[in-house]
Amino acid sequence: MRPAALWSAFGLLAVGVPAVPAAPQETGDVLVRGVTVVDALGVRPEVDVVVREGVIRAVEPDAGDEDFDGAVIDGAGRFLVPGLIDAHVHLEGSSRRESERTFRWLLEGGVTSVRDMAGDARTLAGLHQAQLTGELPGPALYYSGLMAGPAFLADPRLQAATRGYGEGEAPYMIPVTDETDVAKAVAVLKGTGATGVKLYADVPAHLVASITREAHRTGLLVWAHFTVFPAKPNEVVGSGVDGVSHAPYVIWEAAPATDDFTLRARGDYVGVPPDHPAVTAVLDSMANRGTVLDPTLFVFDRQAIDEVGLQRMAWTAALTTRAKDRGVTIAAGTDGAGQPLAGTLPNVYREMELLVGRSAFTPLEALTAATQGGARALGRESSLGTVEVGKTADLVLLSRNPADDIAHARSIVHVIQGGRVVR
């Protein structure tokens, strides 16, 4: 039996995890007394936040009993925000040990959930299982399997992530063409434990639509690059995908899309303005459909080292502002979680700062992108992203108010995940 078939038949049992992350097996009771809550709903001063069995049970003044039998945290003069969500990471490192170190560091840095946008599912499934069982502290992990056209098979990143498989046979990175049995391919990918399908490149519009329909039928989310080459942004969004990544790639809606997806970041950032009517039409379609955008300002800021890179970053920042202003949900994603070095915090903090500094978000809007926006990207808005009754108690206590200055989000006092104080 081929490897893909083995995963299809036994993937979930072999990996030992469900397709949807759950709370850790052991959850806690916590009372944060007299704290100011800051989230997408606004600023709520001097409330008690009561957590029972890992779930928020009350957010109101004087809600906590004097003899509360769980952990009690004095929130006076402090600020409680939802756990942060990095909606675009690639976790697998050069070794399992490196990946585990990054995983722990993310959680200690206030990142309680992440979305991995395609990597070696063997590593990701192991991290996912270890986090669910409590063996490894880390953020709740949602990960995608990848579908792309045959041209992507030559990409060295794919080859590294599928080492040990024959070309095109890894069940979590599947080449697709008009001859592909889409239902079978989606079933194989789902068997790896993935939460969603990532559509990357070299996929025509009719295949994007077919894959999206089948994935949704089976309960998977669909995430895509803004342009999938040859499928253009309006076709990607119109197919019903749940989210798109990398803001500058929408420029190809206003220009002939290149057949070479490796040139995807080389748009005409001088000749095509961010308010081009064709681009605006795509943004309006996204707002109407609820399609989430993770613009990944961080990665394009890092690449702004030459004239093209500087032009691209300026265009990306302006496009992100325009998307937000037209009602598109923005999720904070970095395309690189960061390196677990002493004294550093995850890159999602820099993403929030770029949203404020380059895209004219208010601090609260930037925090919302890294919390509620991320929850929407994961399809978990009902359980994550705000400090509300009934939601999972993923929380970060700060010493300073991030609504005044987004840099204050770095002032971490405690991190709570599923009702357990983990820092």
Secondary structure, 3 states (H helix, E strand, C coil): CCHHHHHHHHHHHHHCCCCCCCCCCCCCCEEEEEEEEEECCEEEEEEEEEEECCEEEEEECCCCCCCCCCEEEECCCCEEEECEEEEEECCCCCCHHHHHHHHHHHHHCCEEEEEECCCCHHHHHHHHHHHHCCCCCCCEEEEEEEEECHHHHHCHHHHHHCCCCCCCCCCCEEECCCCCCHHHHHHHHHCCCCCEEEECCCECHHHHHHHHHHHHHCCCEEEEECCCCECCHHHHHHCCCCEEECHHHHHHHHCCCCCCHHHCCCCCCCCCCCCCHHHHHHHHHHHHHCCEEECCHHHHHHCCCCHHHHHHHHHHHHHHHHHHHCCCCECCCCCCCCCCCCCCCCCHHHHHHHHHHCCCCCHHHHHHHCCHHHHHHHCCCCCCCCCCCCCECCEEEECCCCCCCHHHHHCEEEEEECCEECC
